[in-house]
Amino acid sequence: MIRQFAEELADAEPGTEIDVIDRWIDVDLLVRTMVVDRAIGNDDGALHWYCFDGCNPHNFYWYENPTTDKLTLLPWDLDNAFDNLGSSGVTGSVTQIADRFGDITDGCAIFFFGGLNLPQKSAACDPLIGPISQLTEEFDAARTEFVAGPFSKESVDERIALWSAQIEDLLDEAEATHADGPSIGAWRGAVTEMISDIDAARETDGR
């Protein structure tokens, strides 16, 4: 399925790419996936095209649904998510994506960026990501819904408080029994910083 989709998309006439994508992928779901991806700063995944042996993104799978004949993007390995939001993100860090969603650097040529000056390419040059990133009205509508719902301050702060309460005793134990265990003070400070970064990210347009 993924090969047939890729071949059809590569052969699509200019301006018909979204029609091809829509036949194979739930476009609304993919747009929503991109909204969440950008909101949490998942800069080490499907939108980060490193150029070593060719230019490729990483940290995702495509699920081929044999019942619906549809493809679904499944992100994974999100341990660096949130790292590049607000004050936590260091401009030019190893994982930080150079472009806003849909932007193109150097006309799709390979360029160097980040703390290690790694070769990479803009995601919007990809025949799938490019057309999806141009669905700005759909993106903005999905983001508005996301920010008002699961990404709202009330919802996020409630979940962080719940999860923090679940693990704080274990962190206290780790600090007491391991020389390299993080201090409770440092951990609480990091949680506060993360909340602040999410608050700041919520006020942007999400791209």
C-alpha positions, -999 to +999 in steps of 0.1 A: +000+000+000+027+025+010+046+018-023+015+022-044+006+055-026+042+068-030+041+060-067+007+076-073+018+107-054+051+110-073+032+108-106+004+132-096-002+162-118+006+196-101-024+207-081-038+172-077-016+160-049-042+165-021-067+144-041-042+116-042-033+120-006-070+120+004-076+087-014-049+070+008-049+090+040-074+105+064-063+141+056-082+155+086-064+131+109-030+139+094-036+176+098-045+171+134-014+150+139+007+178+125-011+203+148-001+182+178+034+176+165+041+213+162+024+222+195+047+199+215+078+207+195+084+171+183+114+182+163+131+148+162+104+131+141+086+131+108+092+167+100+130+167+106+148+157+074+185+149+082+207+145+051+234+119+057+228+090+033+201+108+014+176+130+031+151+113+054+128+119+084+126+093+112+108+082+143+075+072+128+057+042+112+030+040+086+001+017+095-016+000+065-052-007+074-063-037+054-100-030+061-102+006+050-072+006+026-060+037+044-026+047+057-021+062+092+011+080+104+022+067+138+048+089+156+071+072+181+102+080+202+089+113+214+114+117+242+126+150+228+091+164+225+087+197+245+125+202+244+123+231+219+094+250+234+099+284+250+129+289+273+137+252+272+146+253+235+181+265+226+182+282+192+202+259+169+199+229+191+206+195+176+169+186+172+153+219+166+137+223+132+149+254+113+116+260+095+081+269+105+056+244+093+053+248+055+084+270+051+113+262+028+149+271+033+173+276+004+149+264-023+149+228-011+187+226-012+206+209+016+216+233+044+233+231+077+217+240+110+218+233+147+243+229+175+262+203+155+256+221+121+240+189+107+230+187+070+192+188+065+164+197+042+131+215+046+102+190+052+078+211+030+099+199+000+085+165+005+056+156-019+034+146+011+043+172+037+043+201+013+007+198+002-005+191+037+013+221+051-006+243+027-039+234+042-037+264+065-074+269+071-077+233+082-046+235+103-058+267+121-092+253+127-078+220+142-054+240+163-081+262+177-100+231+187-069+215+202-060+246+222-095+249+236-096+212+245-068+188+254-041+215+251-059+241+272-042+253+303-068+238+326-064+204+309-026+204+307-021+217+342-045+191+356-027+162+340+008+175+349-003+178+386-018+143+385+013+127+370+037+147+392+019+135+423+022+099+411+060+100+407+072+126+432+077+100+460+098+079+437+119+108+428+124+115+465+135+079+470+158+081+440+175+112+453+181+095+487+195+063+473+214+072+441+242+098+439+231+108+404+194+110+413+178+144+405+169+166+434+133+172+441+139+209+439+155+206+405+127+184+392+100+207+405+118+236+388+119+217+355+082+209+358+074+246+364+096+256+334+078+231+312+044+245+322+056+280+314+070+268+280+036+252+272+018+283+282+040+303+258+035+278+230-002+279+234-001+316+225+016+311+191+000+301+159+015+266+163+036+265+132 
